[in-house]
């Protein structure tokens, strides 16, 4: 069985919370403890992200051609 590759189309350039860059080309699209969802860098996700999985969030990593590929959640 082949795994389906899920890509994040038209991602933001910076973190919705701190407006900083996505360090190590890692981004989280996840629920926050404040209520709304956000696209977050690793630092902000570790501070206010609710987690990964259905109803919580997904983790993406930028590949060598600049596409954001889902790697967890």
C-alpha positions in Angstrom: 0.0 0.0 0.0 1.4 3.4 -1.0 1.3 6.3 1.4 -0.6 9.3 0.0 1.5 12.5 0.0 -0.4 15.5 1.4 0.9 18.9 0.5 0.1 22.3 2.1 -0.9 24.6 -0.8 -0.1 28.3 -0.6 1.5 28.2 2.9 2.2 31.4 4.9 5.7 32.8 4.8 6.0 33.3 8.6 4.4 32.1 11.9 0.9 33.5 12.6 1.8 33.9 16.3 5.4 35.4 16.5 5.7 36.4 12.8 9.1 34.7 12.7 10.4 32.2 10.2 9.8 28.5 10.2 13.0 27.3 11.6 14.4 24.0 10.2 11.7 24.2 7.5 9.1 22.9 10.0 5.6 24.3 10.2 2.5 23.3 12.3 -1.1 23.9 11.2 -2.8 23.3 14.6 -5.3 24.3 17.2 -4.1 26.6 20.0 -5.0 26.7 23.6 -6.4 30.2 22.9 -9.1 28.7 20.6 -8.3 29.4 17.0 -6.1 27.4 14.7 -2.8 28.9 13.5 0.2 28.2 11.3 3.0 28.1 13.8 6.7 27.7 14.1 8.1 25.0 16.3 8.6 27.3 19.3 5.1 28.7 19.2 3.6 25.2 18.7 5.5 24.0 21.8 4.1 26.9 23.8 0.5 27.0 22.7 -0.3 24.2 20.3 -2.8 21.6 21.5 -1.1 18.6 19.7 -1.1 16.6 16.6 -3.8 14.3 15.1 -7.4 14.5 14.0 -9.0 17.6 15.5 -5.7 18.9 16.8 -3.1 19.6 14.1 -0.6 18.6 11.4 3.1 19.0 11.1 4.7 19.9 7.7 8.3 19.9 6.5 9.5 21.8 3.4 11.2 19.5 0.9 14.1 20.2 -1.5 11.8 21.8 -4.1 10.0 24.1 -1.6 6.8 22.1 -1.2 5.4 21.7 2.3 4.7 17.9 2.9 2.7 16.6 5.8 4.9 14.4 8.1 2.7 14.0 11.2 -0.9 14.5 12.5 
